[in-house]
Amino acid sequence: MVFAAGFATAVVGKMILESDAVKELTSKGMDAVMSVKNDAEEAFQDVNENTEDTVVDSKAKTTKINITENE
């Protein structure tokens, strides 16, 4: 009886996983995940570029101080 229940669960599970509704749902889920991933990559790229610009600007504003000994 346990074997028959396990076999029936496998058959029904396979039918559910192969159904069009599940395929559509998983496709929409993957689309949402990929969209979030792309948005995160764009945000990280913007932050990275802004940081690089800030570093370049701060280096340009840095002045050198020459210290000489007074004799």
Backbone atoms as SQL, in Angstrom:
CREATE TABLE atoms (id INTEGER PRIMARY KEY, chain TEXT, resi INTEGER, resn TEXT, atom TEXT, x REAL, y REAL, z REAL);
INSERT INTO atoms VALUES
  (1, 'A', 1, 'MET', 'N', 0.819, -1.186, 0.000),
  (2, 'A', 1, 'MET', 'CA', 0.000, 0.000, 0.000),
  (3, 'A', 1, 'MET', 'C', 0.871, 1.261, 0.000),
  (4, 'A', 2, 'VAL', 'N', 1.949, 1.229, 0.793),
  (5, 'A', 2, 'VAL', 'CA', 2.867, 2.366, 0.838),
  (6, 'A', 2, 'VAL', 'C', 3.554, 2.540, -0.509),
  (7, 'A', 3, 'PHE', 'N', 3.925, 1.401, -1.130),
  (8, 'A', 3, 'PHE', 'CA', 4.546, 1.467, -2.448),
  (9, 'A', 3, 'PHE', 'C', 3.598, 2.086, -3.467),
  (10, 'A', 4, 'ALA', 'N', 2.340, 1.683, -3.447),
  (11, 'A', 4, 'ALA', 'CA', 1.342, 2.202, -4.382),
  (12, 'A', 4, 'ALA', 'C', 1.141, 3.706, -4.152),
  (13, 'A', 5, 'ALA', 'N', 1.132, 4.127, -2.891),
  (14, 'A', 5, 'ALA', 'CA', 0.968, 5.554, -2.597),
  (15, 'A', 5, 'ALA', 'C', 2.175, 6.343, -3.098),
  (16, 'A', 6, 'GLY', 'N', 3.359, 5.817, -2.909),
  (17, 'A', 6, 'GLY', 'CA', 4.576, 6.476, -3.399),
  (18, 'A', 6, 'GLY', 'C', 4.591, 6.563, -4.913),
  (19, 'A', 7, 'PHE', 'N', 4.189, 5.470, -5.560),
  (20, 'A', 7, 'PHE', 'CA', 4.135, 5.463, -7.023),
  (21, 'A', 7, 'PHE', 'C', 3.104, 6.466, -7.528),
  (22, 'A', 8, 'ALA', 'N', 1.928, 6.499, -6.895),
  (23, 'A', 8, 'ALA', 'CA', 0.879, 7.443, -7.300),
  (24, 'A', 8, 'ALA', 'C', 1.351, 8.873, -7.090),
  (25, 'A', 9, 'THR', 'N', 2.046, 9.140, -6.005),
  (26, 'A', 9, 'THR', 'CA', 2.566, 10.484, -5.744),
  (27, 'A', 9, 'THR', 'C', 3.559, 10.891, -6.828),
  (28, 'A', 10, 'ALA', 'N', 4.414, 9.972, -7.236),
  (29, 'A', 10, 'ALA', 'CA', 5.390, 10.265, -8.286),
  (30, 'A', 10, 'ALA', 'C', 4.698, 10.565, -9.606),
  (31, 'A', 11, 'VAL', 'N', 3.696, 9.778, -9.945),
  (32, 'A', 11, 'VAL', 'CA', 2.977, 9.976, -11.209),
  (33, 'A', 11, 'VAL', 'C', 2.236, 11.311, -11.192),
  (34, 'A', 12, 'VAL', 'N', 1.521, 11.570, -10.118),
  (35, 'A', 12, 'VAL', 'CA', 0.767, 12.829, -10.018),
  (36, 'A', 12, 'VAL', 'C', 1.728, 14.017, -9.980),
  (37, 'A', 13, 'GLY', 'N', 2.828, 13.885, -9.256),
  (38, 'A', 13, 'GLY', 'CA', 3.822, 14.960, -9.187),
  (39, 'A', 13, 'GLY', 'C', 4.401, 15.271, -10.546),
  (40, 'A', 14, 'LYS', 'N', 4.694, 14.239, -11.317),
  (41, 'A', 14, 'LYS', 'CA', 5.226, 14.441, -12.664),
  (42, 'A', 14, 'LYS', 'C', 4.201, 15.156, -13.537),
  (43, 'A', 15, 'MET', 'N', 2.943, 14.771, -13.429),
  (44, 'A', 15, 'MET', 'CA', 1.889, 15.415, -14.223),
  (45, 'A', 15, 'MET', 'C', 1.760, 16.889, -13.839),
  (46, 'A', 16, 'ILE', 'N', 1.855, 17.174, -12.554),
  (47, 'A', 16, 'ILE', 'CA', 1.735, 18.564, -12.102),
  (48, 'A', 16, 'ILE', 'C', 2.909, 19.389, -12.609),
  (49, 'A', 17, 'LEU', 'N', 4.121, 18.854, -12.482),
  (50, 'A', 17, 'LEU', 'CA', 5.308, 19.599, -12.909),
  (51, 'A', 17, 'LEU', 'C', 5.350, 19.834, -14.415),
  (52, 'A', 18, 'GLU', 'N', 4.739, 18.946, -15.176),
  (53, 'A', 18, 'GLU', 'CA', 4.739, 19.089, -16.625),
  (54, 'A', 18, 'GLU', 'C', 3.542, 19.889, -17.139),
  (55, 'A', 19, 'SER', 'N', 2.679, 20.339, -16.264),
  (56, 'A', 19, 'SER', 'CA', 1.489, 21.072, -16.709),
  (57, 'A', 19, 'SER', 'C', 1.861, 22.474, -17.191),
  (58, 'A', 20, 'ASP', 'N', 1.025, 22.999, -18.080),
  (59, 'A', 20, 'ASP', 'CA', 1.258, 24.325, -18.643),
  (60, 'A', 20, 'ASP', 'C', 1.178, 25.410, -17.570),
  (61, 'A', 21, 'ALA', 'N', 0.313, 25.260, -16.598),
  (62, 'A', 21, 'ALA', 'CA', 0.164, 26.265, -15.544),
  (63, 'A', 21, 'ALA', 'C', 1.454, 26.388, -14.732),
  (64, 'A', 22, 'VAL', 'N', 2.069, 25.259, -14.399),
  (65, 'A', 22, 'VAL', 'CA', 3.318, 25.283, -13.631),
  (66, 'A', 22, 'VAL', 'C', 4.436, 25.872, -14.478),
  (67, 'A', 23, 'LYS', 'N', 4.488, 25.510, -15.741),
  (68, 'A', 23, 'LYS', 'CA', 5.516, 26.055, -16.629),
  (69, 'A', 23, 'LYS', 'C', 5.373, 27.574, -16.755),
  (70, 'A', 24, 'GLU', 'N', 4.138, 28.052, -16.888),
  (71, 'A', 24, 'GLU', 'CA', 3.914, 29.491, -16.984),
  (72, 'A', 24, 'GLU', 'C', 4.303, 30.190, -15.682),
  (73, 'A', 25, 'LEU', 'N', 3.942, 29.604, -14.561),
  (74, 'A', 25, 'LEU', 'CA', 4.258, 30.184, -13.260),
  (75, 'A', 25, 'LEU', 'C', 5.772, 30.246, -13.037),
  (76, 'A', 26, 'THR', 'N', 6.474, 29.185, -13.372),
  (77, 'A', 26, 'THR', 'CA', 7.926, 29.190, -13.190),
  (78, 'A', 26, 'THR', 'C', 8.601, 30.153, -14.158),
  (79, 'A', 27, 'SER', 'N', 8.070, 30.286, -15.354),
  (80, 'A', 27, 'SER', 'CA', 8.626, 31.249, -16.313),
  (81, 'A', 27, 'SER', 'C', 8.468, 32.671, -15.806),
  (82, 'A', 28, 'LYS', 'N', 7.286, 32.982, -15.273),
  (83, 'A', 28, 'LYS', 'CA', 7.065, 34.321, -14.721),
  (84, 'A', 28, 'LYS', 'C', 7.966, 34.564, -13.510),
  (85, 'A', 29, 'GLY', 'N', 8.154, 33.547, -12.704),
  (86, 'A', 29, 'GLY', 'CA', 9.038, 33.671, -11.545),
  (87, 'A', 29, 'GLY', 'C', 10.474, 33.939, -11.960),
  (88, 'A', 30, 'MET', 'N', 10.953, 33.202, -12.946),
  (89, 'A', 30, 'MET', 'CA', 12.320, 33.417, -13.435),
  (90, 'A', 30, 'MET', 'C', 12.464, 34.792, -14.075),
  (91, 'A', 31, 'ASP', 'N', 11.430, 35.244, -14.769),
  (92, 'A', 31, 'ASP', 'CA', 11.452, 36.578, -15.370),
  (93, 'A', 31, 'ASP', 'C', 11.593, 37.644, -14.282),
  (94, 'A', 32, 'ALA', 'N', 10.860, 37.474, -13.205),
  (95, 'A', 32, 'ALA', 'CA', 10.931, 38.435, -12.095),
  (96, 'A', 32, 'ALA', 'C', 12.311, 38.409, -11.447),
  (97, 'A', 33, 'VAL', 'N', 12.867, 37.227, -11.260),
  (98, 'A', 33, 'VAL', 'CA', 14.197, 37.109, -10.656),
  (99, 'A', 33, 'VAL', 'C', 15.257, 37.749, -11.552),
  (100, 'A', 34, 'MET', 'N', 15.185, 37.510, -12.843),
  (101, 'A', 34, 'MET', 'CA', 16.153, 38.092, -13.773),
  (102, 'A', 34, 'MET', 'C', 16.023, 39.613, -13.817),
  (103, 'A', 35, 'SER', 'N', 14.805, 40.117, -13.737),
  (104, 'A', 35, 'SER', 'CA', 14.584, 41.562, -13.727),
  (105, 'A', 35, 'SER', 'C', 15.210, 42.199, -12.496),
  (106, 'A', 36, 'VAL', 'N', 15.006, 41.578, -11.346),
  (107, 'A', 36, 'VAL', 'CA', 15.605, 42.084, -10.103),
  (108, 'A', 36, 'VAL', 'C', 17.128, 42.025, -10.189),
  (109, 'A', 37, 'LYS', 'N', 17.654, 40.948, -10.753),
  (110, 'A', 37, 'LYS', 'CA', 19.105, 40.799, -10.899),
  (111, 'A', 37, 'LYS', 'C', 19.665, 41.907, -11.783),
  (112, 'A', 38, 'ASN', 'N', 19.014, 42.173, -12.903),
  (113, 'A', 38, 'ASN', 'CA', 19.488, 43.220, -13.810),
  (114, 'A', 38, 'ASN', 'C', 19.410, 44.599, -13.149),
  (115, 'A', 39, 'ASP', 'N', 18.342, 44.862, -12.410),
  (116, 'A', 39, 'ASP', 'CA', 18.216, 46.139, -11.701),
  (117, 'A', 39, 'ASP', 'C', 19.325, 46.296, -10.666),
  (118, 'A', 40, 'ALA', 'N', 19.639, 45.222, -9.961),
  (119, 'A', 40, 'ALA', 'CA', 20.699, 45.273, -8.957),
  (120, 'A', 40, 'ALA', 'C', 22.065, 45.506, -9.608),
  (121, 'A', 41, 'GLU', 'N', 22.296, 44.869, -10.734),
  (122, 'A', 41, 'GLU', 'CA', 23.566, 45.071, -11.434),
  (123, 'A', 41, 'GLU', 'C', 23.699, 46.512, -11.918),
  (124, 'A', 42, 'GLU', 'N', 22.615, 47.090, -12.434),
  (125, 'A', 42, 'GLU', 'CA', 22.643, 48.477, -12.880),
  (126, 'A', 42, 'GLU', 'C', 22.894, 49.429, -11.709),
  (127, 'A', 43, 'ALA', 'N', 22.248, 49.172, -10.593),
  (128, 'A', 43, 'ALA', 'CA', 22.442, 50.018, -9.409),
  (129, 'A', 43, 'ALA', 'C', 23.882, 49.914, -8.916),
  (130, 'A', 44, 'PHE', 'N', 24.438, 48.707, -8.879),
  (131, 'A', 44, 'PHE', 'CA', 25.818, 48.526, -8.455),
  (132, 'A', 44, 'PHE', 'C', 26.767, 49.235, -9.405),
  (133, 'A', 45, 'GLN', 'N', 26.502, 49.157, -10.699),
  (134, 'A', 45, 'GLN', 'CA', 27.352, 49.821, -11.691),
  (135, 'A', 45, 'GLN', 'C', 27.307, 51.337, -11.486),
  (136, 'A', 46, 'ASP', 'N', 26.128, 51.890, -11.227),
  (137, 'A', 46, 'ASP', 'CA', 26.003, 53.327, -10.982),
  (138, 'A', 46, 'ASP', 'C', 26.784, 53.744, -9.737),
  (139, 'A', 47, 'VAL', 'N', 26.670, 52.963, -8.678),
  (140, 'A', 47, 'VAL', 'CA', 27.402, 53.263, -7.442),
  (141, 'A', 47, 'VAL', 'C', 28.899, 53.180, -7.695),
  (142, 'A', 48, 'ASN', 'N', 29.325, 52.180, -8.434),
  (143, 'A', 48, 'ASN', 'CA', 30.743, 52.007, -8.736),
  (144, 'A', 48, 'ASN', 'C', 31.268, 53.199, -9.541),
  (145, 'A', 49, 'GLU', 'N', 30.527, 53.635, -10.549),
  (146, 'A', 49, 'GLU', 'CA', 30.950, 54.773, -11.358),
  (147, 'A', 49, 'GLU', 'C', 30.995, 56.056, -10.527),
  (148, 'A', 50, 'ASN', 'N', 29.999, 56.250, -9.669),
  (149, 'A', 50, 'ASN', 'CA', 29.988, 57.436, -8.817),
  (150, 'A', 50, 'ASN', 'C', 31.171, 57.437, -7.857),
  (151, 'A', 51, 'THR', 'N', 31.509, 56.275, -7.336),
  (152, 'A', 51, 'THR', 'CA', 32.652, 56.164, -6.431),
  (153, 'A', 51, 'THR', 'C', 33.948, 56.483, -7.160),
  (154, 'A', 52, 'GLU', 'N', 34.097, 55.969, -8.364),
  (155, 'A', 52, 'GLU', 'CA', 35.297, 56.254, -9.154),
  (156, 'A', 52, 'GLU', 'C', 35.398, 57.751, -9.452),
  (157, 'A', 53, 'ASP', 'N', 34.273, 58.383, -9.789),
  (158, 'A', 53, 'ASP', 'CA', 34.274, 59.826, -10.049),
  (159, 'A', 53, 'ASP', 'C', 34.668, 60.602, -8.802),
  (160, 'A', 54, 'THR', 'N', 34.172, 60.179, -7.657),
  (161, 'A', 54, 'THR', 'CA', 34.499, 60.855, -6.410),
  (162, 'A', 54, 'THR', 'C', 35.987, 60.737, -6.100),
  (163, 'A', 55, 'VAL', 'N', 36.556, 59.572, -6.323),
  (164, 'A', 55, 'VAL', 'CA', 37.985, 59.369, -6.077),
  (165, 'A', 55, 'VAL', 'C', 38.810, 60.244, -7.008),
  (166, 'A', 56, 'VAL', 'N', 38.437, 60.298, -8.269),
  (167, 'A', 56, 'VAL', 'CA', 39.166, 61.122, -9.236),
  (168, 'A', 56, 'VAL', 'C', 39.057, 62.592, -8.845),
  (169, 'A', 57, 'ASP', 'N', 37.863, 63.038, -8.475),
  (170, 'A', 57, 'ASP', 'CA', 37.677, 64.435, -8.070),
  (171, 'A', 57, 'ASP', 'C', 38.475, 64.764, -6.822),
  (172, 'A', 58, 'SER', 'N', 38.503, 63.858, -5.860),
  (173, 'A', 58, 'SER', 'CA', 39.237, 64.134, -4.626),
  (174, 'A', 58, 'SER', 'C', 40.739, 64.174, -4.874),
  (175, 'A', 59, 'LYS', 'N', 41.225, 63.359, -5.787),
  (176, 'A', 59, 'LYS', 'CA', 42.650, 63.406, -6.127),
  (177, 'A', 59, 'LYS', 'C', 42.991, 64.710, -6.836),
  (178, 'A', 60, 'ALA', 'N', 42.077, 65.213, -7.659),
  (179, 'A', 60, 'ALA', 'CA', 42.321, 66.458, -8.372),
  (180, 'A', 60, 'ALA', 'C', 42.336, 67.647, -7.409),
  (181, 'A', 61, 'LYS', 'N', 41.563, 67.580, -6.332),
  (182, 'A', 61, 'LYS', 'CA', 41.484, 68.680, -5.376),
  (183, 'A', 61, 'LYS', 'C', 42.601, 68.648, -4.348),
  (184, 'A', 62, 'THR', 'N', 43.282, 67.524, -4.247),
  (185, 'A', 62, 'THR', 'CA', 44.355, 67.397, -3.275),
  (186, 'A', 62, 'THR', 'C', 45.512, 68.293, -3.685),
  (187, 'A', 63, 'THR', 'N', 45.985, 69.076, -2.736),
  (188, 'A', 63, 'THR', 'CA', 47.136, 69.945, -3.026),
  (189, 'A', 63, 'THR', 'C', 48.349, 69.405, -2.292),
  (190, 'A', 64, 'LYS', 'N', 49.465, 69.607, -2.896),
  (191, 'A', 64, 'LYS', 'CA', 50.701, 69.154, -2.283),
  (192, 'A', 64, 'LYS', 'C', 51.245, 70.278, -1.416),
  (193, 'A', 65, 'ILE', 'N', 51.732, 69.914, -0.271),
  (194, 'A', 65, 'ILE', 'CA', 52.333, 70.883, 0.642),
  (195, 'A', 65, 'ILE', 'C', 53.828, 70.578, 0.701),
  (196, 'A', 66, 'ASN', 'N', 54.597, 71.560, 0.343),
  (197, 'A', 66, 'ASN', 'CA', 56.055, 71.415, 0.386),
  (198, 'A', 66, 'ASN', 'C', 56.559, 71.969, 1.701),
  (199, 'A', 67, 'ILE', 'N', 57.228, 71.153, 2.447),
  (200, 'A', 67, 'ILE', 'CA', 57.790, 71.577, 3.720),
  (201, 'A', 67, 'ILE', 'C', 59.282, 71.727, 3.545),
  (202, 'A', 68, 'THR', 'N', 59.756, 72.900, 3.831),
  (203, 'A', 68, 'THR', 'CA', 61.191, 73.142, 3.725),
  (204, 'A', 68, 'THR', 'C', 61.705, 73.549, 5.093),
  (205, 'A', 69, 'GLU', 'N', 62.946, 73.242, 5.338),
  (206, 'A', 69, 'GLU', 'CA', 63.562, 73.607, 6.600),
  (207, 'A', 69, 'GLU', 'C', 64.063, 75.041, 6.524),
  (208, 'A', 70, 'ASN', 'N', 63.769, 75.805, 7.553),
  (209, 'A', 70, 'ASN', 'CA', 64.300, 77.166, 7.623),
  (210, 'A', 70, 'ASN', 'C', 65.616, 77.131, 8.370),
  (211, 'A', 71, 'GLU', 'N', 66.627, 77.630, 7.742),
  (212, 'A', 71, 'GLU', 'CA', 67.933, 77.603, 8.385),
  (213, 'A', 71, 'GLU', 'C', 68.277, 78.935, 8.988);
